[in-house]
Amino acid sequence: MSTDENRNNQAAEELSEATEAAAEEAQEQDPAGTEGEGSELDTLKAQVKDAQEQVLRAQAEMQNVRRRAEIDVEKAHKFALEKFVKELLPVADSLEKAVESTDGGENAGELVASIREGVEMTLNLFLTSLGKFNVEQLNPVGEPFDPQQHEAMSMVPAPDAEPNSVVAVVQKGYLLNGRVVRPAMVVVAKADSAPKIDEQA
């Protein structure tokens, strides 16, 4: 129990004791009892009850404030790196483009193959480092389109794919502790009944 809750409980107990003492004193002064004494006792009891309810409400409000503060602190710790992660993502994009540009298949020279291997190792090291800070890459090819995590760049006919599924990723997305830092830019399979957007443009 917190210090503030102890103080509130102590105040309620002191108020209750004071009221009971006052009631006993009134009883001693008028042992026979009168209508006035009974009325005053009822008033004191009502005041005690009101004070106790106020103390309980104050305790509940303090618990809510403390709980909200704990949640805010937890979020601040989990997502303090969000801006830093956003600044690093273009580095990952550039490394991926470098790997893709050196993909010459069997005709690639030894120098190009060596450069590709080095860049690929650097990219893997970089992504592993991001993973240590709970940064997760989104590469949703074949998955259903999710507007919470994906940004549709275009829709194309894809008879072999499920309608509204991702058929290509233009730019990969990233999550930080499950929160979207950057949505994946994707190409989505068009449903047969979907309107032809290009003709309307």
N, C-alpha and C positions, 0 to 999 in steps of 0.2 A: 504494500500500500504506500502511496506517495506521501510526502510531507504535507502537501495541501489537503489531501483527503483526511489525514490524521487531525489537522487543524479543524476541518469542517465537522468531523465527528465529535471532537472535543467541545467545539462551540455548541453543538446540538445537545450534548450531554449536560453542559453547564447551564444552558437555558432551561432544560427540563428539570434539573435539580433546583434551580432558583424558583421555578414556578411551583414545584411541589412544596418547597419551604414556605413560599408565600401562602399557599393553600393551608398548610398545617398551622401557620401562625394565625391565619384568619379563623381557623377552627378553634384554636386555643382561646382566642379573644372572645369568641361567641360560641361556647360549647353547645348551647341549646340549638343553635342553627336557626337561620332566618332565611327569608326569600332572597334578601340581598346577598347573603353569603353564598347561596347556591348559584345565583346568577353570576357572581364574580368568579366563582370556581369554574363554571362552564366557559366563561370568557377566557380565563387563563389556559384551560385545556385546549381551546380552539387556537389560541396563540401558539402554544407548544406544537400542535399538529401542523400549523402553517409553517412554523420555523423548520420543523423536521423535513417537510416537503421541499422547502427552498434549498435546504442542505443537500437533499438527494438529487434535486435538479442540477445544482451546481456541480456535484460530483460527476453526474452523467455528462454534462457539458465539457468538463475538464478531460474526461476520458476520451470523448470524441475529438477534442482539439489535439490531445497527445497522439491519438491514432492517426489523424490526418498529417501531423508533423512527421511521424515515423514513415508514412508512405511517401511523403515529399522527399525526405532525406534518402530513402531507398532508391527512388527514381533518379535523384540527382547523382547518386553513386553509379547507377547502372548506365546512364546515358550521358555522363560528363564527356565522354570521348566522341560523341556523335559528330561534332564539327570537325574534329581531327580526322575521323574516318572519312568524312566526305572529301576532305582535301587530298587524301591518299588514293581515292578510287581512280582518278584519272591516270595515276601511275600504273595501276593494274591494267587499265584499258590500253595504255601505250605498249606495255609489255606483251599483252595478248596480240595486238596488231603486229608487233615485231615478229612474234612467233609465226603468225599466219602469213606474213609477207615472205618469209624464208621457206615456205612449204613448196619446194619444187619437185618433190617426189624423187624418183631414181635419177633424174637428170641434174639434180642439185650438186654443185661442187662441194669438195671437202670443206672449203672455207665457210661457205654458206651453212653447211650442215653443222659445223662447229659453232658458228654464231647462234644458230637456232637452238642448239643444245644448251649453250650458256644462258641465253635469254629465258629459255624454258625453265631451267633450274632456278634462275633468279625469280621468275614469276611464282613458281611453286613455293619457294622460300618466303616470298612476300605474303602469299595467301595463307601459308601456315602461321606466319606471325600474326596476321589479322585474326585467324581462328583462335589464337590464345586469348584474344580480347572479345570472344563471342561474336565475331563478325562472320556471317554466313553468306555464301554466294548463292544467288538465284539464277539458275539456268533451266527454265521450265519447259524445254522442248518436249512435246507430247503430252503435256499436262493440260487440264482444263484452264481456260482463261479466268484469272482471278483479278477483278478490278482493284482489290485491296493491295495486291503485290505486283501487278503487271500494268503496263501502259501500252495500249494497242496502237501501233504505228500505221497498220493497214490490214485489210482483210483480202484474202486471195482464195480462189477456188482450189480445193485440195480434196479430190475424190477419195484418196487413200486415208485421210485423217478424219477424226470425229469433228463434227461442226463445233465451232467456238473453242477448239483446242489450239494450242500454240504450235505452229509448224516451223518457226524460225525465231531466233533471238538476235536482235540488232545490237543490243547492249545489255549485258548482264546486270541484274539488280543485286542489292545487298541488304542484309538484315543485321541489326545490332541488338542482341538480346531479344530477338523475336520481333523487334519493331523495324518497319521499313525505313531504311536510310535513303535508298534510291530504288524506285520500282524498275523492274526489267522492261526494256523496250522490246516489244514482240510483234510478230506477224501472226495473225489469227486466221484459222480456216473458216471460210465463209459457208454459212448454211445455204442449202439450195433455195430456200424461200427468202433469203436476205435480199433487200433492195440493192440495186447496182448503184453504189455511191458515185462511182466515177462518171456515170452518164448524167447524174443530176448536177454535178459540179459545173 
